[in-house]
Each structure stands twice: as structure tokens, then as C-alpha cells.
């Protein structure tokens, strides 16, 4: 059985941010996380729900040209698969949990592992909180976005992508492969 993907794109458009994408219902449900994910359970990160993306976008790494929506360099900061992780006694698919406004998942990625929750904020259209849950993968006091900055696909930095694009030497990567470990 195919395991659903999760991707985190590091994206420098107007401002540097991270895009969390979860494969739900045949698309990548997506949230912009301005400060990036955290492994510290004491830190809640704002996650703004944005438009769904096609699955083909999962492994996009390159530069969105000027004039295009979200223009700027994009790299694959993390990737892996996830499983819905309903709370005690609850059942449900990721799609059902998303609809209800509390999506509990277990990530199996190269950088993000363990249990996380996405919780829709009441009265705030499209605004959610991304929260790392207490488990063996939690790292209080750490900042994974500072510790790990390169692409998990090419080991390039966002600055290197931008420099290669400016020099006309960027070979845009669109692997299109699936992770089914």
C-alpha cells in the first residue's frame, strides 16, 4: 500500500518561509509556515493554509521565475511519508481530521519525525498552529531550521539556487519520484 507523502519546501519569495505539504485526497494540502517547523514541543508555529498543489509539485526544486506567483528559489527541505495519528479513542482519515480542524500525524522524514498536530485557530480564516508533540523525536531548545538548511535532494542552499539561476546555470530539478518506504 502506498504511503502518503509529506514535503517541506523552503521557499524564498517575498519573505523566507517553509511550505508544509501533505498528500490528502490526491493533492498536496499546503500550509505556509513563516518561521518553519520546530522540534520543540513548547513552540507553536503559525501555519497559514494555502491552495492545494498537484502531486507533481512534490519534488520541485528550482526557481520560480519573476512575475510568477511565489517567484523565488524553492528547495526540498524535507520529505518522507506520514500517517494519521488520531487522538486516544478517535478514528479517522487525514481528510476527515483536516475537515474537523485537528490533524494529528506521525511524520517519517529525513528531518521531521514523530507526532505533530495541525490545529485550526477558531475565528481566524485559514490560520492553523503546527505543534510538535512530546515524543522521542522532540528536541526542546533546538532550531532545526538553523541546524539544517540545505536541500535533502541536492544538498544545495537556497542561496546557491538563487546564484545558479542568476548565472543561468541552474538545472531545475523535478524528480517526480515517490517515496514508498
C-alpha positions as CSV (number, residue, x, y, z in Angstrom):
1,X,0.0,0.0,0.0
2,X,1.3,3.4,-1.0
3,X,2.1,5.7,1.9
4,X,1.1,9.4,1.7
5,X,3.8,11.9,1.1
6,X,4.7,14.9,3.2
7,X,7.1,17.5,1.8
8,X,8.5,20.7,3.3
9,X,9.7,23.2,0.7
10,X,12.0,26.0,1.9
11,X,10.9,29.0,-0.3
12,X,12.3,32.5,-0.5
13,X,9.6,34.5,-2.2
14,X,8.8,37.9,-0.8
15,X,10.0,36.5,2.6
16,X,11.7,33.3,3.5
17,X,9.2,30.7,4.7
18,X,8.5,26.9,4.7
19,X,5.6,25.2,2.9
20,X,4.3,22.1,4.6
21,X,2.5,19.8,2.1
22,X,0.6,16.6,3.0
23,X,-0.8,14.2,0.4
24,X,-4.5,14.1,1.2
25,X,-7.2,13.2,-1.3
26,X,-4.9,13.0,-4.3
27,X,-3.5,16.5,-3.9
28,X,-0.9,18.2,-1.6
29,X,-2.8,20.1,1.1
30,X,-0.5,23.0,1.9
31,X,0.3,25.5,4.6
32,X,2.9,28.3,4.6
33,X,4.8,28.2,7.9
34,X,6.6,31.6,8.2
35,X,9.2,30.5,10.8
36,X,9.4,26.9,9.7
37,X,8.7,23.7,11.7
38,X,10.0,23.2,15.2
39,X,11.1,20.1,17.1
40,X,10.4,21.9,20.4
41,X,7.0,20.9,21.8
42,X,6.9,24.3,23.6
43,X,6.9,26.2,20.4
44,X,3.7,26.7,18.3
45,X,4.2,27.8,14.7
46,X,1.7,29.7,12.7
47,X,0.7,27.8,9.6
48,X,-1.4,29.5,7.0
49,X,-3.4,27.2,4.8
50,X,-2.9,28.0,1.1
51,X,-4.1,26.4,-2.1
52,X,-3.7,22.7,-2.7
53,X,-0.9,21.8,-5.1
54,X,-0.7,19.0,-7.6
55,X,1.3,15.9,-6.6
56,X,3.8,16.6,-9.4
57,X,4.9,19.6,-7.4
58,X,6.2,17.4,-4.5
59,X,9.8,17.2,-5.7
60,X,10.0,20.6,-7.4
61,X,13.3,22.3,-6.7
62,X,14.4,25.3,-8.6
63,X,13.5,29.0,-9.1
64,X,10.0,30.3,-9.9
65,X,10.6,33.0,-12.4
66,X,10.0,36.7,-11.7
67,X,6.4,37.6,-12.4
68,X,5.1,34.2,-11.4
69,X,3.2,33.6,-8.2
70,X,5.7,32.9,-5.4
71,X,8.7,34.0,-7.5
72,X,12.0,33.0,-6.0
73,X,14.1,29.9,-5.2
74,X,12.4,26.8,-3.7
75,X,14.2,23.7,-2.3
76,X,13.0,20.4,-0.8
77,X,14.0,20.9,2.8
78,X,12.4,17.6,4.0
79,X,10.4,14.8,2.5
80,X,9.0,11.5,3.7
81,X,5.7,9.9,4.4
82,X,3.1,10.4,7.1
83,X,0.4,8.5,8.8
84,X,-2.7,9.9,10.5
85,X,-2.3,9.6,14.3
86,X,-5.8,10.1,15.8
87,X,-6.0,11.0,19.5
88,X,-6.9,8.4,22.1
89,X,-10.1,6.5,21.1
90,X,-10.6,8.5,17.9
91,X,-10.5,7.2,14.4
92,X,-10.5,8.9,11.1
93,X,-8.6,9.6,7.9
94,X,-6.4,12.6,7.3
95,X,-9.1,14.1,5.2
96,X,-11.7,13.8,8.0
97,X,-9.3,15.2,10.6
98,X,-8.5,18.1,8.2
99,X,-12.1,18.8,7.8
100,X,-12.6,18.8,11.6
101,X,-9.7,21.2,12.2
102,X,-7.4,19.0,14.2
103,X,-5.0,16.9,12.1
104,X,-2.7,14.7,14.2
105,X,0.0,12.9,12.2
106,X,3.2,11.0,12.6
107,X,6.0,12.1,10.2
108,X,8.6,9.7,8.9
109,X,11.0,12.1,7.2
110,X,14.7,12.8,6.9
111,X,14.4,15.8,9.4
112,X,10.9,15.7,10.8
113,X,9.9,12.6,12.7
114,X,7.3,11.7,15.3
115,X,4.0,13.2,16.2
116,X,2.8,16.7,15.1
117,X,-0.6,18.4,15.2
118,X,-2.1,21.0,12.9
119,X,-4.8,22.8,14.8
120,X,-7.2,25.3,13.1
121,X,-7.5,28.5,15.1
122,X,-11.1,29.5,15.8
123,X,-12.2,32.7,14.2
124,X,-9.1,33.0,12.1
125,X,-9.8,32.1,8.4
126,X,-7.1,29.7,7.2
127,X,-4.8,30.1,10.2
128,X,-3.6,27.0,11.9
129,X,-0.9,26.1,14.5
130,X,1.8,23.5,13.8
131,X,2.8,21.9,17.1
132,X,5.4,19.2,17.8
133,X,4.1,16.7,20.3
134,X,6.1,15.2,23.2
135,X,7.8,12.0,22.0
136,X,11.3,10.5,21.4
137,X,11.9,12.8,18.4
138,X,11.2,16.0,20.4
139,X,14.2,18.3,20.9
140,X,13.4,21.2,23.3
141,X,15.5,24.2,22.8
142,X,16.6,23.3,19.3
143,X,16.1,25.1,16.0
144,X,16.1,22.6,13.1
145,X,15.7,25.3,10.5
146,X,19.1,26.8,11.6
147,X,20.8,23.4,12.1
148,X,19.6,22.0,8.7
149,X,19.4,24.5,5.8
150,X,20.2,22.5,2.7
151,X,18.1,20.5,0.3
152,X,17.6,16.9,1.2
153,X,17.7,16.1,-2.6
154,X,20.8,18.0,-3.7
155,X,22.4,19.4,-0.6
156,X,22.3,22.9,-2.1
157,X,21.4,26.0,-0.1
158,X,18.6,28.4,-1.1
159,X,21.4,31.0,-1.8
160,X,23.1,28.5,-4.2
161,X,19.9,28.0,-6.1
162,X,19.4,31.8,-6.5
163,X,23.1,32.2,-7.6
164,X,22.8,29.4,-10.2
165,X,19.6,30.9,-11.5
166,X,21.2,34.4,-11.8
167,X,24.2,32.9,-13.6
168,X,21.9,30.9,-15.9
169,X,23.4,27.6,-14.8
170,X,20.5,26.2,-12.7
171,X,19.3,22.8,-13.8
172,X,15.8,22.8,-12.3
173,X,15.1,19.5,-10.6
174,X,11.7,18.0,-10.9
175,X,12.4,14.4,-9.9
176,X,8.8,13.3,-9.8
177,X,9.7,10.2,-7.8
178,X,7.6,8.8,-5.0
179,X,8.8,7.8,-1.6
180,X,7.2,4.5,-0.7
181,X,9.4,3.2,2.1
